Amino acid sequence: MTKKKCHLATPVLETYNVLHAGRLEETTGTHILETTGIRPRQVYGVIIQNDPDSANSIHVGDQYQQTFEIVAGGALTLPIDRLERVYITFSGAATVNWIAVG
């Protein structure tokens, strides 16, 4: 049996000298990551963490579906250049911490 080749991610060999960080504290609804002061295409990736003290899970995705669940204390890394494309749904009180590199 022949195995299919998997796409391997290309390692990033560059370094970046600007960090952007923020926090969302919400109770319900769908929200975009706060991007005040960050120009579009200024970042190369973001880590989103559901705060360990959060009482509820959050769901992350695009403007149409937020299906990726992050439990309290969990995190997700996204190689994305526009933070305003990241949508987070809160089903109850939760705090989201995020940090992006640019």
C-alpha contacts under 8 A as a table, 3 or more apart, distances in Angstrom:
res1	aa1	res2	aa2	distance
16	Y	101	V	6.56
16	Y	102	G	5.68
17	N	101	V	7.61
17	N	102	G	6.72
18	V	101	V	5.93
18	V	102	G	5.05
19	L	99	I	6.88
19	L	100	A	5.74
19	L	101	V	4.75
19	L	102	G	6.13
20	H	38	I	7.98
20	H	99	I	5.62
20	H	100	A	5.07
20	H	101	V	6.33
20	H	102	G	7.53
21	A	97	N	7.65
21	A	98	W	5.55
21	A	99	I	4.20
21	A	100	A	6.19
22	G	34	E	6.98
22	G	97	N	6.03
22	G	98	W	5.41
22	G	99	I	6.55
23	R	34	E	7.81
23	R	95	T	6.93
23	R	96	V	5.49
23	R	97	N	4.56
23	R	98	W	6.23
24	L	33	L	7.54
24	L	34	E	7.45
24	L	95	T	5.60
24	L	96	V	5.02
24	L	97	N	6.65
25	E	93	A	7.49
25	E	94	A	6.03
25	E	95	T	4.44
25	E	96	V	6.47
26	E	29	G	7.97
26	E	90	F	6.85
26	E	92	G	7.70
26	E	93	A	5.77
26	E	94	A	5.88
26	E	95	T	6.55
27	T	90	F	6.13
27	T	91	S	6.89
27	T	92	G	4.71
27	T	93	A	3.88
27	T	94	A	6.25
28	T	89	T	7.17
28	T	90	F	4.64
28	T	91	S	5.09
28	T	92	G	5.27
28	T	93	A	6.81
29	G	89	T	5.60
29	G	90	F	5.39
29	G	91	S	6.81
30	T	87	Y	6.54
30	T	88	I	5.46
30	T	89	T	4.15
30	T	90	F	6.29
31	H	87	Y	5.59
31	H	88	I	5.28
31	H	89	T	6.35
32	I	83	L	7.85
32	I	84	E	5.84
32	I	85	R	7.27
32	I	86	V	5.87
32	I	87	Y	4.64
32	I	88	I	6.27
33	L	83	L	6.15
33	L	84	E	6.01
33	L	86	V	6.19
33	L	87	Y	6.64
33	L	88	I	7.44
34	E	83	L	7.90
34	E	84	E	7.62
35	T	38	I	5.45
35	T	83	L	6.68
35	T	84	E	6.87
38	I	42	Q	6.68
39	R	42	Q	5.54
40	P	43	V	7.71
40	P	81	D	7.28
40	P	82	R	5.59
40	P	83	L	7.81
41	R	44	Y	7.65
41	R	81	D	4.94
41	R	82	R	5.55
42	Q	81	D	6.57
42	Q	82	R	7.44
42	Q	102	G	5.58
43	V	46	V	7.75
43	V	80	I	7.25
43	V	81	D	4.91
43	V	82	R	6.74
43	V	83	L	7.81
43	V	100	A	6.36
43	V	101	V	5.49
43	V	102	G	4.04
44	Y	79	P	6.06
44	Y	80	I	5.67
44	Y	81	D	4.88
44	Y	100	A	7.31
44	Y	101	V	5.90
44	Y	102	G	5.65
45	G	77	T	7.23
45	G	78	L	5.55
45	G	79	P	4.14
45	G	80	I	4.84
45	G	81	D	6.24
45	G	100	A	5.61
45	G	101	V	5.88
45	G	102	G	7.69
46	V	77	T	5.78
46	V	78	L	5.35
46	V	79	P	6.51
46	V	80	I	6.84
46	V	83	L	7.76
46	V	98	W	6.81
46	V	99	I	5.64
46	V	100	A	4.14
46	V	101	V	6.64
47	I	75	A	6.78
47	I	76	L	5.64
47	I	77	T	4.37
47	I	78	L	6.36
47	I	98	W	5.51
47	I	99	I	5.43
47	I	100	A	6.37
48	I	75	A	5.45
48	I	76	L	5.24
48	I	77	T	6.37
48	I	96	V	6.88
48	I	97	N	6.01
48	I	98	W	4.53
48	I	99	I	6.90
49	Q	70	I	7.65
49	Q	73	G	6.70
49	Q	74	G	5.79
49	Q	75	A	4.11
49	Q	76	L	6.47
49	Q	96	V	5.64
49	Q	97	N	5.12
49	Q	98	W	6.07
50	N	54	S	6.74
50	N	57	S	7.27
50	N	58	I	6.92
50	N	70	I	6.33
50	N	71	V	6.42
50	N	72	A	5.09
50	N	73	G	5.43
50	N	74	G	5.69
50	N	75	A	6.28
50	N	94	A	7.26
50	N	95	T	6.15
50	N	96	V	4.73
50	N	97	N	6.42
51	D	54	S	5.29
51	D	72	A	5.72
51	D	73	G	5.29
51	D	74	G	7.63
51	D	94	A	7.32
51	D	95	T	5.43
51	D	96	V	5.63
51	D	97	N	6.33
52	P	72	A	4.80
52	P	73	G	3.82
52	P	74	G	7.50
53	D	72	A	6.67
53	D	73	G	7.40
53	D	95	T	7.91
54	S	57	S	7.59
54	S	72	A	5.48
54	S	73	G	7.83
54	S	93	A	6.99
54	S	94	A	4.65
54	S	95	T	5.77
55	A	72	A	7.02
55	A	92	G	7.53
55	A	93	A	6.26
55	A	94	A	5.97
56	N	71	V	7.00
56	N	72	A	6.58
56	N	90	F	7.88
56	N	91	S	7.11
56	N	92	G	5.81
56	N	93	A	6.25
56	N	94	A	5.72
57	S	69	E	6.61
57	S	70	I	5.65
57	S	71	V	4.43
57	S	72	A	5.93
57	S	90	F	7.35
57	S	91	S	7.37
57	S	92	G	7.90
57	S	94	A	7.28
58	I	69	E	5.75
58	I	70	I	5.38
58	I	71	V	6.60
58	I	88	I	6.68
58	I	89	T	5.77
58	I	90	F	5.21
58	I	91	S	6.92
58	I	94	A	7.36
59	H	66	Q	5.27
59	H	67	T	5.67
59	H	68	F	5.18
59	H	69	E	4.41
59	H	70	I	6.11
59	H	88	I	5.57
59	H	89	T	5.09
59	H	90	F	6.87
60	V	66	Q	4.60
60	V	67	T	6.13
60	V	68	F	5.11
60	V	69	E	6.49
60	V	70	I	7.60
60	V	86	V	7.02
60	V	87	Y	5.75
60	V	88	I	4.60
60	V	89	T	6.50
61	G	64	Y	7.65
61	G	65	Q	5.60
61	G	66	Q	3.84
61	G	67	T	6.08
61	G	68	F	6.41
61	G	86	V	6.03
61	G	87	Y	5.39
61	G	88	I	6.61
62	D	65	Q	5.57
62	D	66	Q	6.09
62	D	85	R	6.06
62	D	86	V	5.59
62	D	87	Y	5.39
63	Q	66	Q	7.54
63	Q	85	R	7.02
63	Q	86	V	7.46
63	Q	87	Y	6.01
66	Q	87	Y	6.77
66	Q	88	I	6.59
66	Q	89	T	6.57
70	I	73	G	7.98
70	I	74	G	5.48
70	I	75	A	6.45
70	I	76	L	7.53
71	V	74	G	5.31
80	I	83	L	7.06
82	R	85	R	5.81
82	R	86	V	7.84
83	L	86	V	5.56
84	E	87	Y	7.53
90	F	93	A	7.01
90	F	94	A	6.88
